[in-house]
Amino acid sequence: MKLRNFYYMVSDFEKNEVFACGATFFDFMKFIVDKPENILLLKAFFGDGKWNNDIYLDYVDADNMKELINDDVYDYGDFCWVDYDDIKRIENMNKMELAELLYLGHMFQPLKEANMKWLNNKYVYTAHDDDFYSKIFMKNINDYKPVMHGKILDAMRGRKKHMEALPEEIVDYIFEHSRDGILFDFESIEFYDGKTFLDIYKLGKNYNYDAIYDVLKRKKWFTNMKIYLEYNSRNKKWKIHDEWKE
């Protein structure tokens, strides 16, 4: 199964962290509502980045953000960044603060807190080979809901020009269960009698692509592991069928 054919996510509500396979940086920037204004690149090779001589790192602001979003992040290999609200926070950074960021860029894990008051960041974004995996830390994990929602709509819409947004209660139900590790099987999307169907599996927490795929193959035919979404293009209504058994 190719990455573009599925989307897997695990949410840690205590750490405000989401791990995902099958979600790109472009997806994140397209669907996140509270978008980062400026990005400090801790691990990346973006040719159009701006160089800061105080900390010897590239940064991206409004002048070249669009170029970064549309760049081929897959070619970067490792990709790690934090956002910030004011360039003065970069220029006034002390040695210990810089050391904290360098640790983050090397280990893909915050040394202390993911949201650093001295930087006033909203996100810590770490990834490898773009959608192979990403791990994102946020001030509020609910900020990630629109990314999940957008991925679902993009996949199920297909060639349709329009599809109604999912009801909030369905989004909340799915997102709540993502703490247990869920997979959206875009490969199995079906179109029948004016309806579109998507299977969603609860697979448990896995942080390795091969392990995720192996678990899916083993559990695909267990009905208590699956729910499915239905969109009726005639009445423009969504339904969720079955419930995950606890």
C-alpha positions in Angstrom: 0.0 0.0 0.0 1.4 3.4 -1.0 1.5 6.3 1.4 -0.9 8.3 -0.7 -3.5 5.5 -0.3 -3.8 5.8 3.4 -3.5 8.2 6.3 -2.6 7.0 9.8 -2.5 9.1 12.9 -2.0 8.7 16.6 -2.9 11.6 18.9 -1.4 12.1 22.4 -3.8 14.4 24.1 -1.6 14.8 27.2 1.5 15.9 25.2 -0.5 17.8 22.5 1.3 15.7 19.9 0.2 14.0 16.7 2.1 11.3 14.8 1.0 10.7 11.2 1.9 8.7 8.1 0.5 9.8 4.8 0.1 13.5 5.7 2.4 16.0 3.9 3.8 19.4 4.9 1.6 20.8 2.2 -1.5 19.2 3.8 -0.6 20.7 7.1 -0.2 24.2 5.7 -3.3 23.9 3.6 -5.7 22.9 6.3 -4.3 24.2 9.6 -6.4 27.3 10.5 -3.9 29.1 12.7 -1.1 29.2 10.2 2.5 29.9 11.2 3.6 33.4 10.2 7.3 32.7 10.3 9.3 29.4 10.3 12.8 28.8 11.7 14.3 25.8 9.8 16.2 23.5 12.1 16.7 20.6 9.6 16.1 21.4 6.0 17.8 22.3 2.7 15.5 25.0 1.4 17.4 27.0 -1.3 15.2 30.1 -1.0 15.5 30.4 2.8 16.8 33.5 4.5 20.0 33.2 6.5 20.4 34.5 10.0 24.0 35.3 10.9 23.2 35.4 14.7 22.3 31.7 14.9 23.5 30.3 11.6 20.1 29.0 10.6 17.7 29.6 7.7 14.3 31.1 8.3 11.1 31.7 6.2 8.8 34.6 6.5 5.9 36.1 4.4 8.3 36.9 1.6 9.1 33.2 0.8 6.5 31.1 2.7 4.6 30.2 -0.5 7.8 28.9 -2.1 8.5 26.6 0.9 4.9 25.3 1.0 5.1 24.4 -2.7 8.7 23.0 -2.6 9.3 19.3 -2.8 9.9 18.7 0.9 10.3 15.0 0.3 13.8 15.8 -1.2 14.8 17.3 2.1 14.9 13.9 3.9 14.7 15.1 7.5 12.6 18.2 8.0 12.2 20.1 11.3 11.0 23.6 12.1 9.5 25.8 14.7 7.5 28.9 14.1 7.9 32.3 15.8 6.0 35.6 15.8 8.8 38.2 15.7 12.3 38.2 14.2 13.6 40.0 17.3 13.0 36.7 19.2 15.6 35.1 16.9 18.0 38.0 17.0 17.9 38.1 20.9 18.2 34.3 21.4 20.8 33.3 24.0 23.2 30.3 23.9 21.0 28.0 26.0 17.9 28.8 23.9 19.9 28.1 20.7 21.2 24.8 22.3 17.6 23.8 22.9 16.7 24.3 19.3 19.8 22.5 18.0 18.9 19.5 20.2 15.4 19.6 18.8 16.7 19.6 15.2 19.0 16.7 15.9 16.8 14.5 18.1 13.4 15.5 16.7 12.3 15.7 20.3 12.0 18.8 22.5 14.6 19.1 25.2 12.1 20.6 27.6 8.8 22.0 26.5 7.6 21.9 22.9 6.1 25.4 23.2 8.9 27.7 24.2 7.8 31.0 25.8 10.9 32.8 24.7 10.1 31.9 21.1 6.2 32.2 21.4 5.8 29.3 18.9 2.6 27.5 18.2 4.1 24.4 16.6 7.1 22.1 16.6 7.0 20.2 13.3 9.3 17.2 12.6 9.2 14.8 9.6 11.1 12.4 7.5 10.6 12.0 3.7 7.6 14.4 4.0 4.6 12.1 4.4 6.6 9.0 5.4 6.1 10.2 8.9 5.5 13.5 10.8 5.3 14.3 14.4 3.8 17.6 15.4 3.7 19.3 18.8 1.0 22.0 19.3 -0.2 24.3 22.0 -3.7 22.9 21.6 -4.0 19.4 19.9 -7.5 20.4 18.7 -5.8 22.7 16.2 -5.0 19.5 14.2 -8.7 18.6 13.7 -9.0 20.7 10.4 -6.0 18.8 9.0 -7.7 15.4 9.6 -11.0 16.8 8.3 -9.3 18.3 5.2 -7.6 15.0 4.4 -10.9 13.1 4.6 -12.7 15.6 2.4 -9.9 15.7 -0.2 -9.8 11.9 -0.5 -13.6 11.4 -0.6 -14.4 14.3 -2.9 -12.5 12.7 -5.8 -13.6 14.6 -8.9 -16.6 16.1 -7.3 -16.6 19.9 -7.2 -18.1 20.2 -3.8 -18.8 18.1 -0.7 -20.3 19.3 2.5 -18.1 19.5 5.6 -18.4 16.7 8.1 -20.6 17.5 11.1 -18.6 18.5 14.1 -19.8 15.6 16.2 -18.5 13.1 13.6 -15.1 14.9 13.5 -14.9 14.9 17.3 -15.8 11.2 17.5 -13.1 10.2 15.0 -10.5 12.6 16.5 -11.1 11.3 20.0 -10.5 7.8 18.9 -7.3 8.8 17.1 -5.6 8.5 20.5 -5.7 4.7 19.9 -4.2 4.9 16.4 -6.6 5.0 13.4 -6.1 4.5 9.7 -8.1 6.0 6.9 -8.1 3.5 4.0 -8.3 5.8 0.9 -7.5 2.8 -1.3 -10.9 1.3 -0.5 -13.0 4.4 -1.1 -16.2 3.3 -2.9 -18.7 5.2 -5.0 -22.2 3.7 -5.3 -25.7 5.0 -6.0 -24.7 8.6 -5.3 -22.9 7.7 -2.1 -19.3 7.7 -1.2 -17.9 5.3 1.5 -14.6 5.4 3.4 -13.3 2.7 5.8 -11.5 3.8 9.0 -9.7 1.2 11.1 -8.6 1.4 14.8 -5.1 -0.3 14.7 -3.5 0.6 18.0 -0.4 2.8 18.4 2.4 2.1 15.9 5.2 4.4 14.9 6.6 2.5 12.0 5.2 2.3 8.4 5.9 -1.5 8.1 4.3 -2.2 11.4 1.2 -0.1 10.6 0.7 -2.0 7.3 1.2 -5.4 8.9 -1.4 -4.7 11.5 -3.8 -3.5 8.9 -3.4 -6.7 6.9 -4.1 -8.8 10.0 -7.1 -6.8 11.3 -8.7 -5.6 8.0 -11.5 -8.2 8.2 -12.3 -7.8 11.9 -15.5 -5.7 11.9 -15.0 -4.4 15.5 -11.8 -2.7 14.2 -13.6 -0.7 11.5 -16.2 2.0 11.1 -17.1 3.6 7.8 -18.2 7.1 6.7 -21.0 7.6 4.1 -21.6 10.8 2.2 -24.9 11.0 0.3 -24.4 13.5 -2.6 -28.2 13.6 -3.2 -29.2 15.0 0.2 -25.7 16.2 1.1 -25.8 14.3 4.4 -23.0 12.4 6.3 -23.5 9.2 8.3 -21.1 7.2 10.4 -21.8 3.5 10.5 -21.0 1.2 13.5 -18.9 2.2 16.5 -15.5 1.1 17.6 -15.8 -1.4 20.4 -13.8 -0.4 23.4 
